[in-house]
């Protein structure tokens, strides 16, 4: 198999799906997972960290949309039908994070 691993890594970081990577390189999805599965998992984790970093940078600049998105995903701040001032809502169950 003559595939450039650096190119595959960059495709995954750029958001390409397994199917797209396979179509570009003429691989089956089974071959891709067997040969490069661990690397793709790592590259996609790097992508998620990069996206969060960019979101945080936008939030620091005051982007209301990003602040809303982060509030929903990290603080459990969802729209509610409860009336204003009604604080019977339970605290959200948040995923624990280290650091």
Secondary structure, 3 states (H helix, E strand, C coil): CCCCHHHHHHHHHCCCCHHHHHHHHCCCHHHHHHHHHHHHHHHHHHHHHHHHHHHHHHHHCCCHHHHHHHHHHHHCCCCCCCCCCCCCCCCCCCCCCCC
